[in-house]
Every structure is written in C-alpha cells, then in structure tokens.
Amino acid sequence: MGGKYRITGDRYPRMSRPRSRRRLMFTAFGSVLALGLVGWGTLQLIDVFSGDSGGQKVRAAHGTGDCERGGKHPDENAKSGRSDSGQSGQGGRTGGKLPKPSQITVNVYNATTRSGLAKDTAKELEKRGFKIGKVGNAPTQYDKKVKATGILLGAPGAGDGAFNVLGTQLTGAQTKNDARDGKDIDLIIGNGFKDLVEQKDANKALAALAKPSPAPSGSPCR
C-alpha cells in the first residue's frame, strides 16, 4: 500500500512543534523592559555629568552646607556688633579691644511710668561691674516716648566698644550718638523693657564679643 510514497524502514521524520504564543510574548516583554532600563540608566548618567539647573541647590564639594547656585551671598553684619536698624547686637564681631564693664560709666534714666525702674536697674548693673553715674527720670525729649527696650546714647568716639558691652545686658536696645564730650553712656529705659538679660547669658555674650569666632576663609560654593 502507499505505492511510491510508502514509508519504509524504522525511522520516521520528526515534525517541529509550533512555537508557543506565550513564549513569544514573554520574549517581547523582556526586550522592551531591557531597553527601558538601558534608557533610564543613560538619562541618570547624563544628569550626573551635566549638573543641576541654574536655580537649584547644589551640595558643596567640601563641607555640608547647601549653596544656592547663581544666588547672592548673604550680607555680613557690621563689625561693630550693631544691626542696620541701629539696635545693639550681642553676637557681632568687634574690631578692637573691648572696654571692661568697670571702665564704662552708665547713666540710667527711666522713660516709662514704672516708678523705681531706673534705680533698680542701676543697682543690678552695678553688681555686674558697671560704674553708675546719674540715675533718674529721662529728659523731656525721651520721657514716655521710647517704645523700644531702651536707648543707648553716647558720643560718636566712645560708642562702639561701650555700646557692644552694655548691649549684652539687654536685648533690642537702640543706639544713638549725641554731641557730648565725655565717654559715659546713657541708658534710657523704654516701654519695651521687662528686665535685664540673665547674668549668665550676658556673661556668655561678653565672652563671645571678647573672643569672636574666626570668619570663614571663603564660601564653599563654586
């Protein structure tokens, strides 16, 4: 049977099995995933070598501070320790040798309606080593007109160091100069005054003024 096309012998031709559709799908998905990972890695490398954009923060190469690329450097405080608003500062650097409290004569005046405030404040300042001059009510031009903690009033040539030292004893005091010849300073107590700074805190502020921390050599930003 079979004639011309009859199969003889004990070996038969093998028929290849059709490829599974599922296997083809997995192969295609794997290829797409591999291409996606390669593309993502390439973008990361480009981002690393190109750097951040102009307005973003960058980490300095040396140090731990963040730098604002393209921004301005912050303004430095005046070396005299006084802020731009004319208030006495407790943390500013000083350019020269500071006078000791015993070398500063303070006139204490009360510009508030609280009786005995100038006397009590003068006694406390005297305990802290300051010399006390006149004590009483504030002059008419300041009486009941000072809203701040107080005003430190002195001659232009005597104000810098003495203002800094006395300014450690109360916060928020304003500084002014007048035409006096002496080196004494007026402390005019205003309505914002509650009490002197705690003595331990004032001593720390004095120590910081006497030995200010060195200024940084330069900005780590490039």
C-alpha positions as CSV (number, residue, x, y, z in Angstrom):
1,M,0.0,0.0,0.0
2,G,1.1,3.5,-0.4
3,G,2.8,2.9,-3.7
4,K,5.5,5.4,-4.5
5,Y,5.2,7.3,-1.2
6,R,5.2,4.4,1.1
7,I,7.5,4.8,4.1
8,T,9.9,2.1,4.7
9,G,12.4,1.3,7.5
10,D,12.1,2.0,11.2
11,R,13.0,5.8,11.2
12,Y,10.3,8.5,10.7
13,P,10.7,12.2,10.0
14,R,10.2,14.4,13.1
15,M,7.8,17.3,12.8
16,S,8.8,20.5,14.7
17,R,6.3,21.7,17.3
18,P,4.8,25.0,16.7
19,R,6.2,27.8,18.9
20,S,4.2,28.8,21.9
21,R,2.5,32.2,21.6
22,R,3.1,32.7,25.3
23,R,6.8,32.3,25.0
24,L,6.9,34.9,22.2
25,M,5.0,37.4,24.4
26,F,7.5,36.9,27.3
27,T,10.4,37.4,24.9
28,A,9.0,40.6,23.6
29,F,8.2,41.9,27.1
30,G,11.7,41.2,28.3
31,S,13.2,43.0,25.3
32,V,11.1,46.1,26.0
33,L,12.0,46.0,29.7
34,A,15.7,45.7,29.0
35,L,15.6,48.7,26.6
36,G,13.7,50.8,29.2
37,L,16.4,50.1,31.8
38,V,19.2,51.0,29.4
39,G,17.4,54.2,28.6
40,W,16.8,55.1,32.3
41,G,20.5,54.4,33.1
42,T,21.6,56.7,30.3
43,L,19.5,59.5,31.5
44,Q,20.9,59.2,35.0
45,L,24.4,59.4,33.7
46,I,23.6,62.5,31.7
47,D,22.1,64.1,34.7
48,V,25.1,63.4,36.9
49,F,27.7,64.8,34.4
50,S,25.6,67.8,33.3
51,G,24.8,69.0,36.9
52,D,21.7,70.7,38.2
53,S,19.9,73.6,36.6
54,G,20.8,77.2,37.5
55,G,18.2,77.8,40.1
56,Q,18.6,74.5,42.1
57,K,20.6,73.9,45.2
58,V,23.8,72.1,44.9
59,R,25.9,70.3,47.5
60,A,29.3,71.9,48.0
61,A,32.2,69.7,47.2
62,H,33.8,70.4,50.6
63,G,31.6,70.9,53.7
64,T,28.0,70.1,54.4
65,G,26.2,73.4,53.6
66,D,23.8,73.8,50.7
67,C,24.7,76.6,48.2
68,E,22.3,78.5,46.1
69,R,23.7,78.4,42.6
70,G,23.5,81.8,40.9
71,G,22.3,83.5,44.2
72,K,23.8,86.3,46.2
73,H,25.9,85.9,49.2
74,P,24.2,86.9,52.4
75,D,25.1,90.3,53.8
76,E,27.5,90.3,56.7
77,N,26.7,92.1,59.9
78,A,28.7,95.2,60.8
79,K,31.9,94.6,62.7
80,S,30.7,96.9,65.4
81,G,28.0,94.5,66.5
82,R,25.2,96.8,65.7
83,S,22.5,95.8,63.2
84,D,21.4,98.0,60.3
85,S,18.3,99.1,62.3
86,G,20.5,100.8,64.9
87,Q,20.0,98.1,67.6
88,S,22.8,96.9,69.7
89,G,23.9,93.4,68.8
90,Q,25.1,90.7,71.2
91,G,26.7,88.4,68.7
92,G,28.6,90.7,66.3
93,R,32.4,90.7,65.9
94,T,34.4,93.6,67.2
95,G,37.3,95.2,65.5
96,G,39.4,96.3,68.6
97,K,39.9,95.7,72.3
98,L,36.7,95.9,74.3
99,P,36.4,98.0,77.5
100,K,35.7,96.2,80.7
101,P,32.3,96.9,82.4
102,S,34.3,98.7,85.2
103,Q,35.6,101.1,82.6
104,I,32.1,102.1,81.4
105,T,30.1,104.8,83.3
106,V,26.4,104.3,82.7
107,N,23.7,107.0,83.4
108,V,20.4,105.2,83.9
109,Y,17.2,107.1,83.0
110,N,13.6,105.9,83.2
111,A,11.3,106.9,80.3
112,T,8.4,104.8,81.5
113,T,5.6,105.3,84.0
114,R,7.0,102.5,86.3
115,S,8.5,104.1,89.4
116,G,11.8,103.0,90.7
117,L,12.8,101.2,87.5
118,A,16.0,103.3,86.9
119,K,17.1,102.8,90.5
120,D,16.6,99.0,90.4
121,T,18.3,98.7,87.0
122,A,21.3,100.8,88.1
123,K,21.8,98.6,91.2
124,E,21.8,95.4,89.1
125,L,24.2,96.9,86.6
126,E,26.5,98.0,89.4
127,K,26.5,94.4,90.7
128,R,27.6,93.3,87.2
129,G,30.7,95.6,87.3
130,F,29.5,98.8,85.6
131,K,30.1,102.2,87.0
132,I,26.9,104.1,87.7
133,G,26.6,107.8,87.1
134,K,23.3,109.7,87.2
135,V,20.0,107.9,87.9
136,G,16.6,109.4,87.5
137,N,13.8,110.2,85.1
138,A,14.5,110.6,81.4
139,P,14.9,114.0,79.8
140,T,11.8,115.6,78.3
141,Q,12.6,114.7,74.7
142,Y,12.6,111.0,75.7
143,D,10.2,110.8,78.6
144,K,7.4,108.4,77.8
145,K,8.4,108.4,74.2
146,V,10.6,105.3,73.9
147,K,8.7,102.3,72.7
148,A,11.7,100.0,72.4
149,T,13.5,98.2,75.2
150,G,15.8,101.2,75.6
151,I,18.2,103.6,74.0
152,L,22.0,103.6,74.4
153,L,23.1,107.2,74.0
154,G,26.7,108.3,73.8
155,A,29.4,110.3,72.0
156,P,30.4,109.1,68.5
157,G,34.0,108.4,69.5
158,A,33.1,106.4,72.7
159,G,30.1,104.5,71.4
160,D,31.4,101.4,69.6
161,G,33.0,99.3,72.2
162,A,31.0,100.5,75.1
163,F,27.7,100.1,73.2
164,N,28.6,96.5,72.5
165,V,29.4,95.7,76.1
166,L,26.4,97.4,77.6
167,G,24.2,96.0,74.8
168,T,24.8,92.4,76.1
169,Q,22.8,93.3,79.3
170,L,19.5,94.0,77.5
171,T,18.0,92.9,74.2
172,G,16.6,95.2,71.5
173,A,18.2,98.4,72.7
174,Q,18.7,101.1,70.0
175,T,21.9,103.1,69.8
176,K,22.2,106.8,69.2
177,N,25.0,109.4,69.3
178,D,25.0,113.0,70.5
179,A,27.5,115.8,70.8
180,R,28.8,115.1,74.3
181,D,32.5,115.1,75.0
182,G,32.6,112.5,77.8
183,K,32.8,108.7,77.5
184,D,29.8,108.0,79.7
185,I,26.7,106.3,78.2
186,D,23.1,107.0,78.9
187,L,20.8,104.0,79.2
188,I,17.2,105.3,78.6
189,I,14.8,102.6,79.6
190,G,11.8,102.3,77.3
191,N,8.3,100.8,77.5
192,G,9.5,97.5,75.9
193,F,11.9,96.9,78.8
194,K,11.0,93.9,81.0
195,D,14.2,93.1,82.8
196,L,17.9,92.8,82.2
197,V,19.3,89.7,80.5
198,E,20.1,86.9,82.9
199,Q,23.6,87.4,84.1
200,K,24.9,84.0,82.9
201,D,23.6,84.8,79.4
202,A,25.1,88.2,79.5
203,N,28.5,86.8,80.5
204,K,28.4,84.3,77.6
205,A,27.6,87.2,75.2
206,L,30.6,89.2,76.7
207,A,32.9,86.2,76.2
208,A,31.7,85.8,72.6
209,L,32.5,89.5,72.0
210,A,35.9,89.2,73.6
211,K,36.8,86.1,71.5
212,P,34.8,86.2,68.3
213,S,34.8,83.1,66.2
214,P,37.1,83.5,63.1
215,A,35.4,84.4,59.9
216,P,35.2,81.6,57.3
217,S,38.1,81.7,54.8
218,G,35.7,81.6,51.8
219,S,32.4,80.2,50.5
220,P,32.5,76.5,49.6
221,C,30.2,77.3,46.7
222,R,31.7,77.4,43.2
